[in-house]
Amino acid sequence: MDKREKEMRTVYEMIHLYCRKNHKEKELCQECLALYEYAKERIEKCPFMETKTFCSQCKVHCYKKDKREKIRKVMRFSGPRMLLYHPVMAIRHVYYQIMDK
């Protein structure tokens, strides 16, 4: 699995966790699915993927302002909880983000 695929998988799991806990849906609701599709599109087009760390640290913000606020809300909620629900994925994500600097 390459870096883009790992990033997409992590974003999906974070959005899924957020949706499950806040919207009480087993699968992504329409709003969360739209956010995931948007994030996936941004990840696919990211020219810095091979060298970037976290999107929040990037000098170029490719998300539209409204989508950026939504994904921030999801990340703030899901980030800490990923250690409980997907511990290996969470630790691996942070490790590789730091090591790829």
N, C-alpha and C positions, 0 to 999 in steps of 0.2 A: 504494500500500500504506500503510495507516495504522499508527500506532504500535503498536497491539495486535498486528496481523499481523506486523510486524517483530520484535516481542518474542517471539511464538510461534515464528517461523522461527529466530531466534537460539537460543532454548532447545532447539528440536528438533535443530539442528545440533550444539549442545554435548553433548546427551545421546547423539546418534548417534555422535559422535566418541568419547565415553567408552565406549560399548557396543562399538564396533568394536575399540578398542584393549585393553579389559579383558575383554570377554566373547567376543571373537573372532567376532562375528556381523556379517554383511553388513547385515542389517536389525535393527531394535530387537528385543531379546529381550523376553520377557514382563515381566520386572521393569522394564526401561527404558521399555517402552511404557506400563506403568502409571504410572511417574513422569512421563512426558511428558503423559499424559492428565490427571493431577492438576495439573501445572503449567499446562497449557492452561486448565483450569477456573478456576484461581486468577487467571490473566491476564485471562480473559474477565470476571471479576467484580470486578476491581480498580477501586475508586472513584477512585484517584489516578493512573491511567494517563497522563492528559494532562500531569500536572505532576511525576510522580515521576522519580527517577534510578534507581539500582540498587535492587533489592529489599532487598539487605543494608543499605541506608541508610534504609529506610522505618521509621517509628515504629510501624507496625502490622504485626505478623507474622501473615500469614494462612495460612501453611503449618503443618500439624500438626508437632509436634516431630520425629517420625521422618522425615517427608518433607523437612523443612528440613535435617536432617543429610545425607540422601541427595543433595539438590540441591546442597548446599555441597560435598560430595565431588566431584560431577560438575563443578561450576564451578571448583574448585581444580585439577582435572586438565585440563579442557578449555580454560579461559580462556587460559592462555599458549600453548597449541597452536593456538588459533584463528588466530593470526597466520600460522602456517605453512599451515594447511589452508583457511582462509577469510579471507584478509587484508583484503579490502575490507569484508566483513561485520563483522569485528572492529573495524576502525578506525572505520567508520561508526557502529557501536553505541556505542563509547566517546565519539565526537564528539557524537552527538545526546544522549546521556545527560548530558554535561557542559553542552552548550548549552541544554538544556531547563530548567536550574536556575532 
